[in-house]
Amino acid sequence: MKETIDHTIKLCIDAINHSGDGQDLEVLQYIRDYAPQSDQGSGLGIGAEGYRGYRSSYEDLLKRLMHRKRLNDNLDWEKALMLLYYIANYNESDMLLSAKNISDDIIFNHILEHIISNLVAKKDVENGLKFIPNFRTTTIFREENNQDNGYLIILRYYAAQGDPINFFSHFKLAEPSKNKSELAELKAFLVESFAEKHTIEEAINLCKHKNLGKKFLINALNSFAKTGKYHELIDIFAKYPELRQLENETELSVLSTCYFVAKKNEFLIADDFDVLFERALNLDRKIKSGVASLQDAVLFNLGSAEYENKERREKCRKAIKNNSIKKEFDGRFD
């Protein structure tokens, strides 16, 4: 069995080294015949980490490959190779040794991201850091050593842990000037994770860090809002009026989230629907919540909070102007 799967892994690497030209029918047949139908391995996932640590599951990748008739390019072969590494139960050192036979530097770096993501998922950050120097230099628009991709994986781990000390100790290694959007998302994730474990005062203080700032206060507040502690949140805004950020209507945005969570969990809170609804109607529709209008987002929260009150629910639905959001709202009550 080991000789067969090692041979199949070699077929994948040979195909990658020949621009995707290889014995794909044999590889796909092996996957159909021998791949377990459910994850019998580590449960770590496959591939590099995506948004907030998301990785494809073994079952997802297997399903995609089981019904393929051909492997058409190097990215297809890469997926098959990572699945086979998983089935063969290669450890991280074995994978690196095998992947060193890959001549395509981009595919090799993808495998290395998979390896480092594995180690981070095991909470073995120390060894994950040791693998980063193995990244190969590539030249597309300019020469890059690609090690920042490894450090982004490390930062994602520390963001999830709410660990600002270790996060910022590796921050510059992730090349902030190059990875602005990725690091903005990770900083938001860090603040939210930190706020889940600390007091709101400590989270506010964290946002004073030179690499954060007041624009991340909403992440701390949103994290607190998810607790459903509505009256405590009102007290926080009274104590720290600067958090209201009237230019962005942060207070109303966060209160509507907290109101929904409190109602969903049947917490005993004041009936502030009318007040919040009137404030929502007076919002400037140019103010955004992500890609949507904040007004529609607040109305969505309020209507969801009052789903058992048909009159209030319909009142919110009617006031939502974006048809896609209105359709999503309707879907919650089908």
N, C-alpha and C positions, 0 to 999 in steps of 0.2 A: 504493500500500500504506500509506504513512504517513498519507494523508488518511483512509483507511478506519479505521485503528486509532485515530487521534485522534478520529474521529467516534464510535467505539464507546466510548472512554473518556468522552466527553462524555455519552453515553447513561447510563452508570453514575452519573455525578455528578448528572445531572438526576433520575434515579430516587431517589437518596439524598435529594435536596432535596425530593422529593415523597413521603416516607415509604415508599419502596420500590415505588412505583407507576411502572413504566416498561416499556420495550420489551425485556423479558428474553429473549424468543424470538430476537430479532435478535442480541443479545449472545452468547447461548449458541451460536447457529449459527456466529457468527464464530469463537468459541473452538474449536468442533469442526472448522471448515474450515481455519483458519490457524495454530492454535497448534502449534508443533513438539512432537513426541511425547516428546522428551527435552530436558533442559536444555542449551541452546546459548548460554547467557548467562554470567554471572559465577560461578554456583555458590554464591552467597551465602546462598540460602534466601529465604523470603518471610515477612513478618510480624514482629512483635516477638519478641525473644528470650524463651525460656521457661527451664525448669530447666537451669542450668549451660550456657546459651548455645544450647539446642536451638531450631531454627527449622524450620518446615515446608519441605520441598523443593518445587521446581517441579513435579516429577512427582506428588507427593502431592496438591498443590492442584489440578493439572490433572485428575487422576483423579476427584477429588470433583466437579468442575464438568462434566466431559465427559458424565456420565450424569444430570445434573439435568434435569428437565423444566421447572422454573420457578425463578426467584429470588424467594423469598418475603418477605424483609425486608431491612433495611439492612445487616445483617451479611453476608447472602449477596451483596449488591451490593458490599460492601467487599472481599470475597474476590475477586470477579470483577475489580474495579478494580485491586487489587494485582497480580493475574496479568497483566492487560493492560499495566500499567506495566512489568512485567518483560519481556514479549514485545516491547514497543515500545523497550526499552533506554533508558528515561528515566533520566537521571542524577538525583542527589538534588535539585539545584536545580530541575530540570524538574518533578519530582514535587511539590515544595513549591508551586511556582507553580500547577500544575494543581489541587492539593488545596485551595488557598485559595478555590476556587469552591464548596467544600462548605459548606453551612450548618449541618449537624449537627456540633456541637463535639466530641462523643465520637468519631464516625467520623473526623473530621479528626485528632484526637489519636492515634488508632490508626495512621493513615497516617504521622504524624510519628514514632511509635515505630518503624515499619518503616524509615523513612529513616535514623534515628539508628542502628538496628541494622545497616543496610547499611554505614554509615561505620565503625562499630566493627569489623565483620567485615573491613573493608579495613585495619584498624589505623590509621584516620585519626580518632583520638579528638579531636584539636584541632578539626576541623571539626564533629564530632559535638556537641561542647560548644556550638558557635556556633548550632546549630539549636534548642537547648533553650528559649530564650526565646520561640519560636514557639508553644509550647503554649497552648491556649485555656483560659480559666477556665471551670469548670463548677460548677453548684450542684445537688447531689442532696440529701444530708443537710445539707451546709454548703458554703460557697464554697471552692473549691480551685483553685490555679493549675496543678496537675498537673505542674509541672516536676520534682518528685521522681521521676516515672516515667522521665524522661530520665536522671536521675542514677543510677537503679538499673541502667540499661543500661551506663552508664560503669563503675559499681562491679563489675558482672559481668565486664567485660573485665579490669579490674585484678585481680580475684580469680583469674581463670583464669591470669593471668600470674604470680601469686604475688608481687604488688608491693604490699606494705603501705604504703609511703610515699604513692604516688598514691591508693591505696584510701582511706586515712584523710584525705587532703587534701580529698576530695570527700564524705566520709562524712555530715557534718551536712546537706549539701544534699539528701540523700535522705530527710530527715525521719525519723530513727530512731524517734521516739515513735509515728509513724503506721504505719511499715512494719516492725514488730518481727519478724514471722515471715520476711519476705523477707530482712531484713538478718541474721538469725540463720543462715539457710541460706548467704548469701553470705560471712559470716565463716568458717563451717566450710569452704567452698570455698577461701577465701583461705589458711587454715592448711594445708589438704591440698596445695594447689598450691605453697606456699612450702616445705613439708617435702620435696616431691619434688626440689627444687633445692638444698636446704641440709642441713646436718648436723642431727641430732636435737636437739643442744644449742641450735642457733640457733632451731629451731622451738619448743622449750620456752621459750626466752627471748621469742619473739614473743608467746606466749600470756600473758605478763605485761603486755601492753599494756592500758591502762585500759579499752578498749572490747572486750577479749576476756575472758580469764580461764581458770581451770583446767578449766572444762567443755569447752573446745576442745582440751585436750590429747589427747583420744581421736582427734581428727581428724589430729593430727600423727602419733600412734602408728599409726593405721590406714594412713596413707600409707606409713610405713616398713614396716609388715607386708606390704604388697603387693609388696615387693622379695623376699620369701621368705627374708630373712636371719634365720633363726630363732635361731641361737645368739647373734648380735649383739643381737637383741631381748631375749633373756634377760639378757644383760650390762647392757643399758640399765636394765632393771627393778632389777637388783642395785645399780647405781650410783645410781639415782634412785628409791628405794623409795616416795617419795610419789606416783609415777606409777601405782602399783598401784591406787589408789582403790578400796579394798576394799568401800566402800559400794555401788559400781556394778559391781564385779568387772571393772574395765577390763583388768587384766592377763590374765585368762583369755580374755576376749573377743578381745583383740588377738592373743594367742598362738595361738588356734585359727585365726584368719584366716591368720596367717603360716605355721602348720603346713600348712594346706591348700595355700597357694601353693608352699611348698617341695616338698611331695610331688608336686604337679602338674608342677612343673618338674624333678622327679627330682634335686633337690639332696640331697647327702649330709648327713643330719641324724640326731640321736639319735632312737631309737624311743620317743617319749614318749606314745604313744597311751593306755596304761593309766592313766598319771598324769592326763592331761588328761580322760579319760573319767570317772574317779572324781570329779574336781573338778566336772565338769559335772553329775553326778548329785546332788551336794550343794548345787547352786545354789538359791537362793530363787526360785521361779517368778514372784514379783512383780517381780523386776528385769527391765526391758525392754531390748530391742535394737530401736529403732524402735517398731513396733506389736506386734512379736512378743516372746515370752518369750526372754530371753537364753539360758536353758537349751536351748531348741529350736534357737536360732541356732548355738550352740556345737556341739551334737550334729550338726547339719546339716553344719557345716564338717568335723568329724572324720570323719563317715561319707563325705563326698565325698573327703576326703584318702585314705581307705582303700578306695576303690571297687573295687580289684582283690583286696582281702581280703574274701571273702564273709562270713566269720564276724564280722569287725569291722563291716562295713557293716550287716549285719542287726542287730547289737547296738545300733548307733546308731539305726537306723530304729525298732526296737521301743521305744527310750527316748523318742523324739519323741512328745509328747502332742497337739500341735495337728494335726488331720487335714488341714488345707490345706497345712501345711508338709510333712507326711508325703507327701502327694500330689505336691507339687513335688519332693521328694526322689526319689520313685519315677520321676518323669519324666526325671531325669538319667541313669537307667540303663536306659531302654527300648531 
